[in-house]
């Protein structure tokens, strides 16, 4: 007896259309998932000229790389490594780090234990190379975990932490000042103390984790006016849909979400950050290395 081949059942037009639609949807979902996940690893170097009227002529062309919002953990470790490598290729005069080296646990977990992630993060960041060194301020996640431990971890690996303090940066016989504030959301900041050593006529750059504090900096009559504030905190929104914009923005990062702004007499830049928090993904909001070139305004 010979077995005859079975004839496959014929599909109806409706079944064919349904199958095609299901396959298309599944493929689209897979592509969208890949795009969102891969977007978190696609570092972009933003090159920004910042013109400052009070910049000494001999510091025209002074270069700064800004990195921010590392949120050290298993998912973010590779991109931090990549950011360090690419920063070194840029050979800046100075590197500035604007906070959130760790993540405060939202559900369960212990805050102080989370702060211990600053040690491996600092080990990675110790690879940064700049002519005048690397300088940092703490962010809100650092302030609510273990700020003293985080500060010590960074300092122990060659990163100067500015906690309501300032330092003079000199090149070619000219100088500018770099000041840094402790976290504003946690009310640890003291701008009067941070700016106390700076003479009024000297160029002053300020590191503040939260960008929206720029309104206060520009409005207040401090010992010296601030020429340029560098901030992070917003992640640029992290997930941004066309026409809708960011799904979420944290307090004090809802107004100045990203990029260069003029706030009264002062310039502000908000960096989108390196790492992610919550959902380990980005959409229409790539992680960022910022290369500033300071120019004397004429």
Secondary structure per residue as TSV (DSSP state, phi and psi in degrees):
chain	resnum	aa	ss	phi	psi
A	1	X	-	360.0	132.3
A	2	X	-	-101.2	127.5
A	3	X	-	-79.0	124.3
A	4	X	-	-83.7	144.5
A	5	X	-	-63.0	139.9
A	6	X	-	-75.4	139.3
A	7	X	-	-89.2	122.2
A	8	X	-	-62.2	144.3
A	9	X	-	-63.7	143.0
A	10	X	-	-81.2	132.4
A	11	X	-	-86.7	143.2
A	12	X	-	-74.4	162.7
A	13	X	H	-59.5	-38.1
A	14	X	H	-63.9	-42.8
A	15	X	H	-64.0	-40.4
A	16	X	H	-62.6	-45.3
A	17	X	H	-63.9	-41.1
A	18	X	H	-63.5	-44.6
A	19	X	H	-62.3	-42.7
A	20	X	H	-63.8	-41.6
A	21	X	H	-64.7	-41.4
A	22	X	H	-64.7	-42.4
A	23	X	H	-64.4	-41.3
A	24	X	H	-63.7	-43.6
A	25	X	H	-63.0	-43.8
A	26	X	H	-63.1	-42.8
A	27	X	H	-65.4	-41.2
A	28	X	H	-63.6	-40.2
A	29	X	H	-64.5	-41.9
A	30	X	H	-63.0	-43.7
A	31	X	H	-64.4	-41.4
A	32	X	H	-64.2	-41.1
A	33	X	H	-62.9	-44.4
A	34	X	H	-61.1	-43.8
A	35	X	H	-62.6	-42.5
A	36	X	H	-67.6	-44.5
A	37	X	H	-68.3	-46.3
A	38	X	H	-65.6	-29.7
A	39	X	H	-59.8	-27.0
A	40	X	T	-73.2	-12.9
A	41	X	T	-109.5	-1.9
A	42	X	-	-92.2	84.6
A	43	X	-	-66.5	136.4
A	44	X	E	-119.3	134.2
A	45	X	E	-95.0	114.3
A	46	X	E	-94.0	122.1
A	47	X	E	-103.0	118.3
A	48	X	E	-129.4	125.8
A	49	X	E	-89.8	132.4
A	50	X	E	-121.7	115.5
A	51	X	E	-95.9	122.8
A	52	X	E	-123.2	120.9
A	53	X	T	-61.3	-30.8
A	54	X	T	-95.4	5.7
A	55	X	-	-68.1	128.6
A	56	X	-	-57.9	142.3
A	57	X	G	-57.3	-37.1
A	58	X	G	-72.1	-10.2
A	59	X	G	-101.3	6.7
A	60	X	T	-60.7	126.0
A	61	X	T	95.9	0.9
A	62	X	-	-57.8	132.9
A	63	X	E	-115.2	140.1
A	64	X	E	-133.2	133.2
A	65	X	E	-105.5	131.0
A	66	X	E	-110.7	131.1
A	67	X	E	-124.1	152.0
A	68	X	-	-153.9	160.5
A	69	X	-	51.7	71.6
A	70	X	-	-84.2	-39.7
A	71	X	-	46.5	59.6
A	72	X	-	-53.7	134.2
A	73	X	S	-177.3	179.6
A	74	X	H	-57.0	-42.4
A	75	X	H	-70.9	-37.1
A	76	X	H	-87.5	-12.4
A	77	X	H	-57.7	-46.3
A	78	X	H	-61.1	-38.7
A	79	X	H	-73.8	-28.8
A	80	X	H	-65.2	-42.8
A	81	X	H	-58.4	-45.3
A	82	X	H	-63.9	-40.1
A	83	X	H	-63.5	-39.2
A	84	X	H	-63.5	-46.5
A	85	X	H	-61.6	-46.1
A	86	X	H	-71.6	-31.9
A	87	X	H	-62.9	-43.3
A	88	X	H	-63.4	-31.9
A	89	X	H	-65.1	-27.0
A	90	X	H	-79.7	-16.6
A	91	X	-	49.0	59.6
A	92	X	-	-77.9	165.2
A	93	X	S	-69.7	-37.5
A	94	X	E	-149.8	152.0
A	95	X	E	-115.7	136.0
A	96	X	E	-121.6	141.0
A	97	X	E	-122.8	117.1
A	98	X	-	-104.3	42.0
A	99	X	S	96.4	173.7
A	100	X	-	60.3	68.8
A	101	X	-	-81.1	-23.4
A	102	X	S	-130.1	178.1
A	103	X	-	-121.6	131.0
A	104	X	-	-71.4	131.1
A	105	X	-	-68.7	128.0
A	106	X	S	-82.5	-38.7
A	107	X	S	-124.1	113.4
A	108	X	S	68.3	-169.8
A	109	X	S	78.3	167.6
A	110	X	-	-115.9	131.1
A	111	X	H	-61.7	-47.1
A	112	X	H	-64.2	-34.2
A	113	X	H	-66.0	-39.5
A	114	X	H	-61.6	-33.4
A	115	X	H	-62.1	-22.0
A	116	X	T	-67.1	-16.6
A	117	X	H	-65.5	-12.0
A	118	X	H	-65.2	-28.6
A	119	X	H	-65.9	-56.0
A	120	X	H	-64.0	-30.6
A	121	X	H	-64.1	-43.8
A	122	X	H	-64.0	-35.1
A	123	X	H	-60.8	-45.4
A	124	X	H	-62.6	-45.7
A	125	X	H	-71.6	-17.9
A	126	X	T	-65.8	-14.3
A	127	X	T	-77.8	-7.3
A	128	X	-	-65.3	140.0
A	129	X	-	-126.6	126.3
A	130	X	-	-148.6	150.8
A	131	X	T	-57.4	-39.5
A	132	X	T	-109.9	6.9
A	133	X	-	101.7	-178.1
A	134	X	E	-117.3	138.7
A	135	X	E	-131.8	146.2
A	136	X	E	-140.1	156.2
A	137	X	-	-125.1	162.7
A	138	X	-	-90.5	153.4
A	139	X	-	-106.7	-175.7
A	140	X	H	-66.8	-34.8
A	141	X	H	-68.1	-34.5
A	142	X	H	-68.0	-42.2
A	143	X	H	-66.8	-27.5
A	144	X	T	-98.4	3.6
A	145	X	T	-107.0	-83.3
A	146	X	-	-150.9	78.0
A	147	X	H	-60.4	-36.5
A	148	X	H	-66.5	-44.0
A	149	X	H	-63.0	-43.4
A	150	X	H	-63.3	-43.7
A	151	X	H	-60.7	-43.6
A	152	X	H	-66.9	-37.9
A	153	X	H	-62.7	-44.6
A	154	X	H	-66.1	-46.7
A	155	X	H	-61.4	-38.3
A	156	X	H	-66.5	-15.2
A	157	X	T	-113.9	26.5
A	158	X	T	84.5	12.1
A	159	X	E	-103.8	122.9
A	160	X	E	-80.7	121.2
A	161	X	E	-99.4	123.4
A	162	X	-	-98.3	103.9
A	163	X	S	-110.4	91.3
A	164	X	S	55.2	48.0
A	165	X	E	-146.4	176.1
A	166	X	E	-144.6	162.9
A	167	X	E	-145.1	144.3
A	168	X	E	-86.7	134.9
A	169	X	E	-112.8	123.9
A	170	X	E	-119.2	141.3
A	171	X	E	-153.3	132.3
A	172	X	T	55.1	37.5
A	173	X	T	77.5	7.1
A	174	X	E	-122.2	162.6
A	175	X	E	-144.2	157.5
A	176	X	E	-135.4	169.6
A	177	X	E	-114.0	140.0
A	178	X	E	-117.0	118.5
A	179	X	E	-115.6	154.8
A	180	X	E	-140.6	141.3
A	181	X	-	-106.4	143.8
A	182	X	-	-67.7	169.0
A	183	X	-	-61.1	135.1
A	184	X	T	-78.6	-42.6
A	185	X	T	-58.3	-35.9
A	186	X	T	-89.9	6.7
A	187	X	T	60.0	35.5
A	188	X	-	-96.6	-2.7
A	189	X	-	-79.4	148.1
A	190	X	-	-145.8	83.3
A	191	X	H	-63.8	-34.3
A	192	X	H	-61.3	-43.1
A	193	X	H	-66.9	-41.8
A	194	X	H	-62.6	-34.5
A	195	X	T	-99.4	4.0
A	196	X	T	-63.1	-27.1
A	197	X	T	-88.7	-6.5
A	198	X	-	-95.7	126.8
A	199	X	-	-70.6	149.3
A	200	X	T	-59.3	-32.7
A	201	X	T	-83.6	0.1
A	202	X	S	-98.8	145.9
A	203	X	-	-61.9	130.7
A	204	X	E	-128.2	123.2
A	205	X	E	-107.5	142.5
A	206	X	E	-128.4	130.3
A	207	X	E	-99.4	122.7
A	208	X	E	-139.8	128.3
A	209	X	E	-60.2	-46.5
A	210	X	E	-91.3	119.9
A	211	X	G	-68.4	-35.0
A	212	X	G	-68.0	-12.6
A	213	X	G	-66.6	-11.1
A	214	X	H	-58.3	-32.7
A	215	X	H	-59.9	-41.0
A	216	X	H	-70.0	-41.9
A	217	X	H	-61.8	-43.9
A	218	X	H	-69.6	-27.9
A	219	X	H	-85.0	-33.8
A	220	X	S	-77.1	150.9
A	221	X	-	-98.7	82.8
A	222	X	-	-79.5	173.7
A	223	X	S	-53.3	-38.3
A	224	X	S	-135.1	140.7
A	225	X	-	-69.3	146.9
A	226	X	-	-90.2	132.4
A	227	X	S	-87.9	-36.3
A	228	X	E	-152.9	124.5
A	229	X	E	-108.3	135.6
A	230	X	E	-116.7	129.6
A	231	X	E	-138.7	171.7
A	232	X	E	-136.2	-122.0
A	233	X	-	76.5	-38.1
A	234	X	S	-77.2	-26.0
A	235	X	G	58.9	12.7
A	236	X	G	66.9	8.6
A	237	X	G	100.2	-26.1
A	238	X	S	70.4	-55.3
A	239	X	B	-116.1	113.1
A	240	X	E	-128.3	125.5
A	241	X	E	-100.9	143.4
A	242	X	T	-55.8	138.1
A	243	X	T	71.8	-21.2
A	244	X	T	-98.2	-42.2
A	245	X	E	89.2	-160.5
A	246	X	E	-64.7	140.1
A	247	X	S	-71.0	-32.0
A	248	X	-	-152.7	141.0
A	249	X	-	-133.0	136.5
A	250	X	-	-75.9	161.8
A	251	X	T	-56.4	142.5
A	252	X	T	67.1	20.1
A	253	X	-	-141.6	25.3
A	254	X	S	-93.3	-16.7
A	255	X	S	-100.2	-49.4
A	256	X	-	-110.2	85.4
A	257	X	-	-79.0	-39.2
A	258	X	S	-162.6	159.7
A	259	X	E	85.3	-173.5
A	260	X	E	-92.5	133.2
A	261	X	E	-133.6	155.5
A	262	X	E	-105.7	118.6
A	263	X	E	-116.5	98.1
A	264	X	T	59.8	-128.3
A	265	X	T	-83.3	-1.5
A	266	X	E	-113.9	147.6
A	267	X	E	-97.8	148.6
A	268	X	E	-131.7	139.4
A	269	X	E	-127.8	133.0
A	270	X	E	-110.8	119.4
A	271	X	-	-89.3	140.3
A	272	X	-	-75.8	-11.8
A	273	X	-	92.0	165.1
A	274	X	S	-97.5	-51.4
A	275	X	S	-91.1	-173.9
A	276	X	-	-128.8	163.6
A	277	X	-	-138.6	151.2
A	278	X	S	71.9	-117.1
A	279	X	S	-66.7	123.2
A	280	X	S	-78.7	61.4
A	281	X	-	-155.8	160.8
A	282	X	-	-137.3	149.0
A	283	X	B	-139.2	123.9
A	284	X	S	54.0	32.8
A	285	X	-	-159.2	69.8
A	286	X	-	-67.3	150.8
A	287	X	-	-63.0	154.1
A	288	X	E	-133.2	136.5
A	289	X	E	-109.6	128.7
A	290	X	E	-108.4	126.6
A	291	X	E	-108.4	109.0
A	292	X	E	-93.1	138.4
A	293	X	E	-117.5	115.2
A	294	X	E	-80.1	134.2
A	295	X	E	-126.1	143.4
A	296	X	E	-78.6	120.1
A	297	X	-	-71.8	140.4
A	298	X	-	-120.9	360.0
